[in-house]
Amino acid sequence: MQIHTGPHNTSSFKNGLWWKIVICSLACLGLGTLSGLSSMSGFEDWYEQLEKPFFTPPNWLFGPAWTILYILMGGSLAIIWQMVAVVRYPIFRKFAKRGIVIFIIHFLFNLAWTPVFFKYHLINLALVIIFIILAFIIILIRHFFRLDRLSAFLLIPYLLWVTFATALNLAIVVLN
């Protein structure tokens, strides 16, 4: 059963949801970009030498894909943040706050994966981290769905991409 619907209705946009979407999307995008940029020294030589599976996408695809995913993640988080601001019942507010905490913990693992894989070349540890991320995404979707379906649905492309990335990481571990 869904706890609350409508934190993204017209009156919510008037009450600040739009700026929460901007803040959360820019925060996710900015932190994700910083994580990526911090790991790029020596990345190309090492990564190009790895044995990669046939389904490895071209390198240019990762930037646009993650840009879209971070924006969707930010929108999802913003809806839950809006619920904390507008929901009347303390138990629902507490449940929404718990969703934000779960999101932040998950996001820390997300930010850790890139340097672990690309900077430190610890592909086995990266595989463990990406499985943790995958589990957290499933938990987040389930938690957010109980709060607001749109916030959960915004995470579906992220789940699909990380599932693909997990298969890619696993294949790189096996091949190397």
N, C-alpha and C positions, 0 to 999 in steps of 0.2 A: 504494500500500500504506500502511495506517495504521501509524504508528510505535508507538503506545501506546493502550491502551484502559483505561478504568476509573479515571481520577483522580477520578471523581465517585461511586464505589461507596460502600457503607456505611462501610467502614473509613476512607476518605478524609474523609467527613463528620466522623468522630470525630477525624481528624488535622488539622482546621482548614479544610476547604474552605468550610464554611458562613460563617465570619467573613471569608474572602477574598471570597466573593460579596457580602457586605454592604459591605465596604470598597470594592471595585471599583465596585459599582453606585452607592453614595453618591458616590464620587469622580466618576464619569462624569456622574451627575445633577447634582451640585453645580457642577462646572465648566461643564457645558452651560447650567445656569440662570444662572450668573454671566455667561457670554458673551452670553446673550440679554438679561439685564437691563442690561448695559452698553451695549446698542445700541438701547434703546427710546426714548430721548429724541428726539422729533420724528419717530418712526417712523410713527405713524398718519396724520399729514397727508400725508407724502410717499408712503407706500405706497398710501393710498386714491386718490391722484391718478394712479397708474400705470395704464396699459392692461394688463389681465390677461386671460388666456385663459379660455374658457368652463369649463374643468375646474379652475379655482382652487377649492380647498376653503375652507370658512368659517374665519375666523381662530381660532375657539375650538378647532378640531381640532388645531392644531399643538402646543399644550401637552401634552395627553394622549398624542398620538402620540410626541412626543420623550421623554416620561417613560417610556413602555413601552420604547422603543428603547434609551434609556440604561441601563435596568435589564438588558435582554437583553445589551447590549454588555458591561456589567460582569460578568454571569454568564459570558459567553464568555471574557473576559480572566481571570477568577478560576480557571477550569478549567486554563488554560495556566499560570498562576502556580502552581497546585497541582502541575502536572507538574514544574515546576522543583524543587519541594520533595520530591517522592516518587520521581521516576524514577531508576533505578539507574545507567544508562549515561551517561557524560559527553557523548557525541555527541548523545543525545536531549535532554539538559538544555540543551546549547548551541543546538539547534534550537528548543526551547521559548523560551529567552531571546531568540533572534532574533525569534520571533513577538511577544513583548512589545514589543521595540523597534519593530517594524513597526507595531504597534497604537498606540504612543505617537506616532510620527511622523504617522500617519493622523489621530489624535485632535487633534493640533495644527492640522491643516488644517480639521478639523471645527469646532473652536472659532473659527478665523479667518473662516470663511464668514459668520457672522451679522453681525459688525461691518462687514465689507467690504460686504455687501449693504445692511443696514438703517441703519447709522450713517453710513457714508461714501458710500452710494448708488452704488457702483462695480459696477453690475450686470454689466458685461462681465468684469471681474476675478473677480467672484463665480462667473461661469460657468466660467472656467478652473479656479478652486479646486474647484468641485463636480465637474468632470470628474476632477481629481486624486483627490478623495475616492472617487469611484466606482471608479477604477482600484485604489486602495488596498484598498477593501472586497473586490474580487475577489481580489486578492493575499492578503489576510487569510483569506478563506474557504478558498482553496486551501491555504495554509500550515497553518491550524488543522485542516483536514480530515485532513491527514497526521498530525497529532498526536492529535486526538480529534474524532470526528464530531459529537458534541453541541455542542462549542464552535463548530464551523463552522455547524451548523444554526441556532444561536441568532442568527447574523448575517444569515440570509436575509431576515427582515422589514426589517432595516436596508437591505439591498441594494435591496429592492423600493421602499422609501420614498425612498431617495436617487435611484433611477432616475426615480421620479415627480417628485421635486423638481428634478432636472436638466432634465426636459422643461418643467417650470414656469418655471425660470430662463431656459431658452432661449427660451421663448415670450415672456416679459417683455422680453428683449433685442430680439427681433424686433419686437414691438409698440411698443416705445418707442425 
